[in-house]
Amino acid sequence: MKLPEGWAWARLGELGEYTNGRGFKKTEWSESGRPIIRIQNLTGSGSAFNYYAGTLEKRHTVRPGDLLVSWAATLGVYIWHGPEAALNQHIFKVEPFIDRSFLRYLIDYKIQELLAASHGSGMVHVTRSKFDEIPVAIPPVAEQRRIVDALEGGLSRLDAATEAVGVAKRRIKPFATSVLDRAVLGALSDVPPDRRAVDDSQRLLAGLSSKRFDYASLPSLPEGWFWRRSSDICEFISSGSTPKSHLMYAGSGDIPFLKVYNITQDGRVDFTNKPTYVDRETHEKQLRRSRVRPGDVLTNIVGPPLGKTAVVPDEYPEWNINQAIVAFRAGEEVHPEWLSLALRSPIVLGMLQRTAKATAGQFNVALSTCRELPLPIPPMGTQLDLVEQSTELLEVSNRFALQVERLSLRSRHLRQAILRRAFTGNLAVQDPADESASVLLDRIRTERKTQGSRANRTGRRLRKTAAPDSPPPPSASSIPAATAVQQELPL
């Protein structure tokens, strides 16, 4: 872009000292001491801390108000508001050479560019050289402060709205799980309350045993409802299989071949997602045991996540499934939609998950477990009524979730648009009297070169000082509310 008057080009690595954390071994973890800041503690995906009670170098010590940048797994910039802590690897502690808040917003703005420069298919990461070489446009120091003032005014309102959307988003899943559990345990049925707890509901499991499930501890159900073993109410329960790669065809073919990613979290089959086919001969010979038809109920037995369940639609007369999916064909006593509802409910899914074996981060449920799984079975008329009620409630939840997701996306785009205006010189006014950014950058480069020479002569690392006129770190009251990329984190 053409730089505004007084602006200058720099590299991200020039604008601060970035110190990576250290790797803490499990043997170094303690019950007390400084909390060890890991990426999940910054993103909010994990609230529990490990602690380190040993002696810690100053460069790996984090204090309230420090600026942190995660450069692996989840890229983001954060302000630390907990107590004095230890810095784990994959996180930079930043000592800015320019206005502190300006650099924080600048890194936030460059997150997408950093993502584009990242490596790795599992846990992505940005190499230090790529991070340092990201080009950035820098305004004069005085304009940096004007930009920060404008950003904090506009983004604080956006962040408040984003947080409200986030609260709504977090409430959707508990609502959906509540609907499912209340339906399959009879709380949504019209059975009078005094007839809802009947010990007779386990009668049909008497004499049956299972190594995986304690049938005697199952909760009571309304009168007329019974716990049934899945193999007793289904015509068959079978897992799929996967042929060799040359027997599968992308985009078109004779028989649609379903994989786990074709089953959605909201209970549908989505065959528009990377559709795969097999030919009829493979379907009828090699894969004959994994053939399914409309009305069969599918659930995945390899995760995470487990619990993706759907009824096979009538889009094709026959389908096939891979080895990570189990098909249940409902018998006369159970409707397919009720079977699907039960398999998605937290109480039934929880029983399956507790039997899963974990291998290398992957959870596997045995086919024999699926056949022994206990399911709540009400009279057929009640099944149909509850399926209708639950479907209506879940559709409301899904529509609300879609609206919330659209608002979240709009919020992210609006935030990026505001940051783009800020860092292209279109948010704050330029003042010809401001000292040019090139003068500031020359001063930083000279000082870094001087300190580097001293460090080489003395054989030790010297701390770099911030540029002149750099303001002190912002107080807690001046920091914007939490966002997906930039968060305040009370411990």
N, C-alpha and C positions, 0 to 999 in steps of 0.2 A: 504494500500500500504506500501511497505518498504520505510522508510524515508531516504532521502539523508543524508550524513554526516552533522552534525550541526543543523539539523531540529528537531522539537519537536511537539508533539500533544498538542492541546489546544481546548477550546470550544469558539464558536463565542462570547458568552456573556462576556468572560474574556478580550476581546481585545479592549473594549471601554466602555464608559458610554452612554447608550441609553435612551434618555428622550422622552417620548411620549408627543404629543401635547395635548391641552385641547379642550373640546367641547365648541364651541361658539353658544349660542342661537341666533335665528333670531332677538330677541329683542336687542341683543348686536351689531348687524350689524350697520354700519355707512356709510355715504357718503364719509368720509375722515378718515385719520389715517393710521395705518399700514395695508397693505394688508394681508388677512388671507390666508395662503398657504393650499389649499386642494389638494387631490390626483389628481383631474382633471387638476389642474394648473401645476402639475409636468409632467403628461403624455401627455399634449397637447390636451386632449379631450375637455377641456373647458378653454378659455382664460380669461373670466371675473373673477374679484376678488370681494369678499366682504371685508369690511374694519372694523377695530376695533380701536376705539379712546380712550379706557380706559387705565388704568394702567396695565401693563403686567409684569409678573414675568420674571426674567432673563432667567430661564430655558425654557420658552416658546417663547423666542425672537430668531429670525433667522437673521443672518447677512450674507453679501456677502461672498461666499466661504465655508459656512457651508455644511457639509455632511448630507444628508437626506435619510432616507429609508422608503418607503411606505410598510406597512405590511398587508394591507387589499385591497380587490378589485383587484388592479393591483400591483403586487410586483415589486419593482425596487429600484435602488440606483441612486441618483442625486446630483449634485452640484448646490447650489442656487447662482444665479447671479443677482438677483433683489435687491431692497433696503431693509433696515431693515424691517422685517415682523413678523407676528404672526403665530405660528405653530398650525395647527388644529390637532385634534385627528386622530389616525390611521397612523401617521407618526412619526418616530423616528428622533430626532436630535442626531448626533453621535459626541462624543469627543473621538478620537482614543487614545489608549495607545501604539500603534505601528505606523509604517510609515503610514501616512494618505492616500496617494494614493494607497499603497498596500492594506489597508483594504477596500478601495472603490472597487478595482478590485476583491478582494476576495469575498465580498458580492455579487457582480455581478456574479461571477462564481458559487456561491452557490444558486442562484435564483431558479433553477430547483429543488434542494433538498428542499428548503423552500416551494416551491409549493407542493411537494409531502407530506410535513408535514402539509399543510394547512387544514382548516376545512370550512364547509359551502358549500351549493349548489348554492346559489345566489351570495352574496358577500363573496368570500373566504377570510380567514384571517389566520394569523399565531399567535398562542398563544405565550406569552413572554417566557414561559418555553421551548417550542419547539425551538424558535429562539435562546435562550441562549445555548441550549445543542447541537446545530449542531457542529460536530467535524471538526476541520480544522488543516491542517499541516502548521506550521510556520517556515520559514527559519531565519537565523541570520539577524540582522538589516541591515548590509551592503549588504547582498544578496537581501533583500527586495527592496532596492533602485536600484540594478542592474536589478531586474525583472521589476520594474516600468519603467525604461528607455527602456528596450526591448519591453514592452507592448505598451508604448506610441509611439514608432517608428512604430511598426507593425499595431496596431489598428487604428492609425490616418489615414493611407491609406485606411484601410478597411472601416472605418467610413465615409470617403469621398465618397467612392463608394456606400455605403449603402444609404447615403443621396441622391445621384443622382438617385438611384433606387426608393427611396421614392418620389422624385419629379415627376418622370415618373408615379408612381402609382397614385399620387394625380390628375394627369391630365387625367387619363383614364375615370373616371366617368363623368366629365364635357363634355368630347367629346361625350360619349354615349348619355347623356341627350340632348345635342345639336342636334345630329342626329335625335333623336326621335321627338323633338319639331319642327325642321325644316321640317321633313317629314309630320307630321300631320297638320301643318299650311300652307303647300303648298310651302315653301321656296325651296324645292328640286325639285319641279315640273318644267316642261318646259313651263309654262304659262308666257308670256311676263311680265316684271316688271310693265308696266303701266296698266295691267289688273289683278293685284294680290289683290288689295284692292277694294272690291265690297260690298257695304252695303246690297245688296240683299241676302247675305248669311244667314241672320237671318229670312228670309221671312217665312219659313216653321214652325217656332216656334211662329209666330204671333197668339195671342189668347190663347196660353198655359201659364199656371202659375205654379210656383214652390215656395214653402216656403224655399227651400234650395239653389236654384241657381237663379241668376239674368240673365235671358236669353238676356235682352236688352244690357248688357255690354260685351257680348262675342266679341272677336276680329273678324275683317273682314277676309274673305277667298277669294281665287282666284275665278274668274268667273266660274260658273258651279259647285262650291262647295257649300254645305249647312250644317248648323248646324241642327242636328236632335236629337230628344229625343230618348234615347236608346230603350225604350219600343216600339217605332214606327218602328224601323228597325230590331228588334229581334223577332224571333218566340216566345221565352219565356226567362224570366230572373228569376232564382230561386236559393235559397240558399240550402245548404245540411243539413243533420241531422246526428246525431251520435247515434248508437244503444248502448245497454248495453254492457259492456266489454266482457261478455261471448259469445256474438254474433260476435266478431271480432277475427280473427285468424292471427297470425304472420307467415310470410314465405310462406304460400300456401293456396289455397282456390278456390272458384268458381269465385267470382267477385272482382277485385282490388278496394280497398277503399282508396281514396286519402286524405291526410292531408296536411296542409300548408307546412310542411317541404319537401313535394314531389314536390313543385313548386320552381324552382330555380330563382335567381335574374336575370339571363340572358335570361329568357323567355322559359324554357323547363320544361317538366314533367320528374322527375327523380324517377322512381319507384324502383330503386335499394336501395334507402335510407329507411331502416326499412319498407319493404313492409307489408301491412296489407290487409286482405281479409274479405269478408262476404260471407255467403252462398247464394245460388240463392233464396231461399224462403224469406230470410230477404230483399234481394235486390228488389224483385218483390212485396212484401207486405209492410212491415214496412218502407222501404226506397224507395218506388216507386217514390216519388216526387223529390228525389235527384239523380235519374239515369241520367247519361250523356253518350255521345257517341263520337266517333272520330269527330273532327271538332268543338266541343263546346269550348268556350273560358272561362277559369277559372281565377278568381282573388280573392285574400284573402280580407276579410272585417274585420279581427281581426289582430291587430298588436301591437307593431311595429315588423318589418317594414310593412307598407302597400305597395301595388303596385306589388306584386309577381304575374305575369300573364303569362299564357301559353295556347297553343292550345292542346286539348286532342289528343294524337297520336293514330294511328290505331293498336297499339300493341295488344289490346283486343277489341272485338266488343262492349262491354259495360263496364262502370265504375260506381263508386259511390263516393260521396264526403261528407265530414263532414260539420258541421254547420258554420265553419269559412271561407268557400269558397262559392262564388256565381258563377253560370254558366250562360253564355250568349250564346244563340243559334242564330247565324246570319241568317237574312232573305235574300231575293233575292237582296236587294240593297247594301249589304255589304259583303265583303269577310272576312272569319274568321281571316286570318292573318292580315288584315287591322284593324279589331276590336281589336285584341291583341296588335297591334302596338299603336293604339290610347289609350288604357287603360294603357299602360306602359309610355306614354309620360308625361313629367313633368306638362304640362298645364292641362291635364285631371286629372292626379293623384292629382295635387294640389287642384283642385275643390273638389275631394272626401275627401281629408285629412282635408280640412277646415270644413267639415260637421261632422267629426268624434267626438264622445263623448269619453272622457277619464275617465276611472274608474280604480283606483289602478294601474296606470301606463300602462294600456292596452287601445288601441284605437279600437273603434267599429264603423263601418259604417252600417247604416240601409239598409235593402233590398229595401225599398221604395225609398231610395236615389239613389240606382243603377238604378232603373227604370226611374227616372227623369233626369238622367245624360245626359247633352248635348254632342254630339260627332260630329266632323267634318267629313263629308262624301263627297268625290269627286266622279266623274264618275268611274265605275268599272275598265275600262282600266287604268285610272290613279292610282287607288288603287293598282293594280297588279304591275305597273311599280315602284311605290314608295316602295312597300314591297320588291321588288327585290333589288333596290338600297340600302335601309336601311339595309337589311339583309347582303349584302356584306360589308358595312361599319361597322356594328356591329360585324361581324365575325372577321374582322381585329382587332377591339378593343378587342374582347375576346381573340384572339391569343396573342396579345401584353400583355394583363393582365396576361395570363397564364405564359408567359415568365418572366414577372416581378416578379410574385409570386415564380417561381422557383429560380430566382436570389436572392430574399429575403430569401428564405429558405436556399439556399447555403451559403449566407452571415452569417446567424445565426449559422449554423453548423460550419463554418470556425472560427467565433469568439469564439465559445465554445471550439473548438479544440485548439486555441491559448491559451486561459485561462487554459485549462487542462494541456498543456505543462508547463505553468508558475507555476502552483500550485502542480505539481508533480516533480519539480526540473529539468525539461528538457529544459528550455528556457534560463537561465543564468548560468554562470559558478559558481561552488562552490570553495571557498577559505578556506583551512584548518586554515588559520590565523584568520578567522572571529570568533568573540565571539559567542558561541553556543546560539541557540534560547532558550534553557532550562534556561540559566542564565537570559535572558530577562524576560521570563515568571515567574521565581521565584521572580524577582524584582517586577514585576507587582502584583503578588499575595500577596507578603509581604506588599507592600504599600497599597493595597486595604484592607487587613486585619487590618493594623494599623489605617487607616482612618475610617474603620467601627467601631473599638473600640472607637476612639475619638468621633465619631458621637453618639454612645450609651451613652458615659459619659456626653456629653454636651447637648444631646437631640436635636441636630440640624444636618442638612445635610451638609457634607463637600464635597467640590469639589475635584474630583480626578485629579491628574496631569498626564501628558503624561510620557511615559518612557524616560529615558535619551537618548540623541543623536537623539531624534525624530525631523525631519526637520520641518520647518514652513509650513503652508498650501501652496499649489501650487498657483502660479499666474494664472490669467485667460488665459495667453498665453500658459501655459503648460498643459492645460486641453484639452483632445481630443474632436473632434467634436461630435455633438449630435448623439445618437443611440437610438434604441428602449428601451433599459434598462437603459442607462446611458446618461443623457442629460445635455447640457448647456441650461439654460433657461433665456434669456434676458427678463426683464419684459415688 
